[in-house]
């Protein structure tokens, strides 16, 4: 289980990174001719000391995201080993659901694409799946009896079916390239939709499991 102090510390660091990025963006727009904010031709880019606030804040945000991802992966493997011999679900603080707000980092892809053509940040939309921690936390220390295991199977199947349907339909629609303009537009749209579908898959699996476990009437057609 992630210690509460670690969770609070990571949330605080994330807020600081976003504030620094916002401040450096304001500085660049106000005093540095919007360099590194508006689209630029990087083939002719020449470093200037005034660019440092923007560069450092971007590097700091990237480092934070990488550290957060590493921490979550390490925690997930540790929890998986601990859970292997336990008859109850793992203990999770529902406040971890706030990590789902990291999904809004995906909006940064619209900015980076305009600056240097980078589309990698669109993958951050997958982080919306972290909202599922809220419902998983509410099921902490739940006995994994036959009823729970059946509910988990139903929830996972419904979530996977929904995500795969979205991916299939979006791929089918975007394959009609002549309707959507250039190749970059189709690629960006596809990455966004697939990332959102993956995040939805994670969130929906936990949400439906919570509803099934609490005997809420969920029809198969709802998911």
Residue, then its C-alpha position, 0 to 999 in steps of 0.5 A: x500500500x502506498x503510504x499517505x505521505x507519499x501520495x500527498x507528496x506526489x500530489x504536491x509535487x505534481x501541483x508544483x510542476x504544473x504551477x512552474x510550467x504555467x509561470x514559465x509559459x506566462x514569462x515566455x509569452x510576456x517577456x520572451x516573444x512566446x518562444x517554445x510556446x507557439x509553433x517554432x521552426x526548430x531547424x533554425x532554433x538558437x538557444x537563449x538564456x531567456x528560454x531556460x525557465x520554459x525548458x527547465x519547467x518542461x523537463x521537470x514535468x517530464x521527470x515527474x511523470x516518469x517518476x510517478x509511472x515508475x512508482x506506480x509500476x513498482x507498487x503494482x508489482x509489490x501489491x501483486x506479490x502480496x495479493x497472491x496469497x491473500x483471501x481479501x482484496x488489496x488495501x488502497x486509499x480511495x484518494x488515489x483516484x485523484x491521480x486520474x486528473x493526470x489524464x488532463x496532461x494529454x491536452x498538452x499534446x495539442x501544444x507540443x504538436x504545434x511546437x515540434x510535431x510531438x504527439x506522445x503526450x496524447x498517451x497521457x489520456x490513459x491516466x484517466x483510468x486512475x479514477x478507478x482507484x476510487x472504487x477499488x479503494x472502496x472495496x479494500x479488504x473485501x473477501x474474494x469469495x465465489x460471488x466476488x470473483x464472478x462479479x469481477x469476471x463480469x465487470x472485466x468482460x463488460x469493460x473490455x468489451x466496451x473498450x474494444x468496441x470503441x477502438x474498433x469503431x474509431x479505427x473503422x471510421x478513421x480508416x476512411x482517410x478521405x473524410x478526415x483530411x491529412x494523415x497527421x489528423x487521423x493519427x492524432x485522433x486515433x491515438x487520443x481515442x485509443x488512449x481514452x478507451x484504455x483509460x475507460x477500460x481500467x476505470x469501468x472495470x473497477x466501477x462496474x465491480x463496485x456496482x455489482x458487489x453492492x447489488x446495484x441493478x446493472x444490465x448487461x446492455x448498460x456497459 
